[in-house]
Amino acid sequence: MSRSLVMLRAAEVHDAPFLVELWSGAMRRAEQPDLVADLEHIIKTAGSTPEQRLVVAEYDGQRAGAVLLKATTVSSLNLDHAVQVLSPCVAPDFRRHGIGRMLMECSVSFAEEIGVTQVCTAVTAGSRDGNRFMARLALGPLATYRSAPVAAVRARLSAQRPALQASAADGRQLTRVLAARRSMRRARPPLTPNS
């Protein structure tokens, strides 16, 4: 019987630079030292509360992936308890070695351990492999989570405002024209046949 090359362990502060590199697409835009400080804070928080767990996967002694687990609700409106499986990710050099499956097994075990019957995760919209992987594990789509800078949304809303106002003005103008025509019809004398 061969031993598994994958080992899971709780994240430690010295893992922060690796996690910044692994999760760079999911983190805020900031300088490297600020991101490392963010991850150090997240690692400490996860280690100090039973509702969170940050797990690092090692493959043959090398850090290969990670996942952040958080006991919460499905959403702010759906108060069913769930474990959020945040950013389950495997480094590119270690994909197709069972690490993603081990991270998801860890997620399910964490949910069972704390008595939660549901897990949920988010996968990057453009990640075809990630979406297929989650679908194979019975995780179906629940919502599309979209994000944009406030300034971009404000600009789009402002750009659409004149069109909305113009269409409303056009509607009021049409109503006035139709009302005037009705008044003119009523004011005409009735037609009499020429005999």
C-alpha positions in Angstrom: 0.0 0.0 0.0 1.5 3.4 -1.0 1.3 6.3 1.3 -0.5 9.5 0.1 1.8 12.3 -0.9 -0.8 14.8 0.1 -0.9 16.1 3.6 -3.3 18.8 5.0 -2.4 21.0 7.9 -3.5 24.3 9.6 -1.9 27.4 8.0 0.8 29.1 9.9 2.0 32.7 9.7 5.0 31.8 7.6 2.6 30.5 4.9 1.4 34.0 4.2 3.7 34.7 1.2 2.8 31.4 -0.5 -0.9 32.2 0.1 -0.6 35.6 -1.4 0.9 34.1 -4.5 -1.8 31.3 -4.6 -4.7 33.7 -4.1 -3.4 36.8 -5.9 -6.5 36.9 -8.2 -8.9 36.8 -5.3 -7.2 39.4 -3.1 -7.4 43.2 -3.1 -5.1 45.3 -5.2 -2.2 46.3 -3.0 1.5 46.1 -2.5 3.0 42.7 -1.6 3.8 43.6 2.0 0.2 44.8 2.6 -1.2 41.5 1.1 1.2 39.4 3.3 -0.1 41.4 6.4 -3.7 40.7 5.3 -3.0 37.0 5.1 -1.2 37.0 8.4 -4.2 38.5 10.0 -6.5 36.0 8.3 -4.3 33.1 9.4 -4.4 34.4 13.0 -8.1 34.9 13.0 -8.8 31.4 11.5 -6.5 29.9 14.2 -8.3 31.6 17.0 -11.9 30.8 16.3 -13.7 27.4 15.9 -15.9 28.9 13.1 -12.9 29.2 10.7 -10.2 27.1 9.4 -7.4 27.9 7.0 -6.0 24.7 5.6 -2.7 24.3 3.5 -2.2 21.2 1.4 1.4 19.9 0.9 2.4 17.5 -1.8 5.5 15.6 -1.0 6.6 18.2 1.5 5.9 21.2 -0.8 3.1 23.7 -0.3 0.6 23.0 -3.1 -2.8 24.4 -2.3 -5.1 25.9 0.3 -8.7 26.6 1.3 -10.3 28.9 3.8 -13.4 27.5 5.6 -15.9 29.6 7.4 -19.1 28.6 9.2 -21.8 31.1 8.5 -25.1 31.3 6.6 -25.8 30.6 3.0 -26.3 34.4 2.5 -27.5 37.4 4.4 -31.0 36.6 3.5 -30.9 32.8 3.5 -30.1 32.0 7.2 -29.6 28.3 6.7 -26.2 27.3 8.2 -23.4 26.5 5.7 -19.7 26.2 5.5 -18.3 28.6 2.9 -15.5 27.0 1.1 -13.5 30.1 0.2 -10.9 30.0 -2.6 -10.1 26.3 -2.8 -7.0 26.6 -5.0 -4.2 24.3 -6.1 -0.9 25.7 -7.5 -0.6 25.1 -11.2 2.4 22.7 -10.9 0.4 20.4 -8.5 -2.9 20.1 -10.3 -4.3 16.6 -11.2 -2.7 15.0 -8.1 -5.9 14.8 -6.0 -5.2 17.9 -4.0 -8.4 19.7 -4.9 -10.4 16.6 -3.9 -8.5 16.5 -0.6 -9.3 20.1 0.1 -13.0 19.5 -0.6 -12.9 16.4 1.6 -11.5 18.6 4.4 -14.3 21.1 3.8 -17.0 18.4 4.1 -15.3 16.9 7.2 -15.2 20.4 8.8 -18.9 20.9 8.1 -19.8 17.4 9.6 -17.6 18.2 12.6 -19.5 21.4 13.5 -22.9 19.9 12.6 -23.5 21.9 9.4 -25.4 20.1 6.6 -24.5 22.4 3.6 -21.3 23.6 1.9 -21.1 26.4 -0.6 -18.3 27.9 -2.7 -17.6 30.4 -5.4 -15.6 29.6 -8.5 -14.2 32.2 -10.8 -16.6 32.7 -13.7 -14.0 32.0 -16.3 -12.6 28.9 -14.6 -14.0 26.2 -16.8 -12.0 23.4 -15.0 -13.0 24.8 -11.5 -16.7 25.0 -12.4 -16.6 21.4 -13.9 -14.8 20.1 -10.8 -17.4 21.6 -8.4 -20.3 20.4 -10.6 -18.8 16.8 -10.4 -18.9 17.1 -6.6 -22.7 18.0 -6.7 -22.2 21.7 -6.1 -24.8 23.5 -8.3 -25.1 27.1 -9.2 -27.0 29.2 -6.7 -26.3 32.7 -7.8 -24.0 34.8 -10.0 -21.9 37.1 -7.8 -20.9 40.2 -9.7 -18.5 43.0 -8.6 -17.4 46.4 -10.0 -15.9 49.5 -8.6 -18.5 52.1 -7.4 -17.1 54.7 -9.8 -17.7 52.4 -12.8 -21.3 51.6 -11.7 -22.0 55.3 -11.1 -20.7 56.2 -14.5 -22.9 53.6 -16.2 -25.9 54.8 -14.2 -25.3 58.4 -15.2 -24.8 57.5 -18.8 -28.2 55.7 -18.8 -30.0 58.5 -17.0 -30.6 60.8 -20.0 -31.9 58.0 -22.1 -34.4 57.1 -19.3 -35.4 60.8 -19.0 -35.8 61.2 -22.7 -38.0 58.1 -23.1 -40.1 59.4 -20.2 -40.4 62.8 -22.0 -41.3 61.0 -25.2 -44.0 59.1 -23.5 -45.5 62.3 -22.0 -45.3 64.0 -25.4 -47.2 61.1 -27.0 -49.9 61.3 -24.3 -50.3 65.0 -25.0 -50.6 64.5 -28.8 -53.2 61.7 -28.4 -55.2 63.8 -25.9 -55.2 66.8 -28.4 -56.5 64.5 -31.2 -59.3 63.2 -29.0 -60.3 66.8 -28.1 -60.3 67.8 -31.8 -62.5 64.9 -32.7 -65.0 65.8 -30.0 -65.1 69.4 -31.1 -65.8 68.7 -34.8 -69.4 68.9 -35.9 -70.9 65.6 -36.8 -70.8 64.7 -40.5 -74.2 64.9 -42.2 -74.9 63.1 -45.4 -75.5 65.2 -48.5 -78.8 64.4 -50.0 
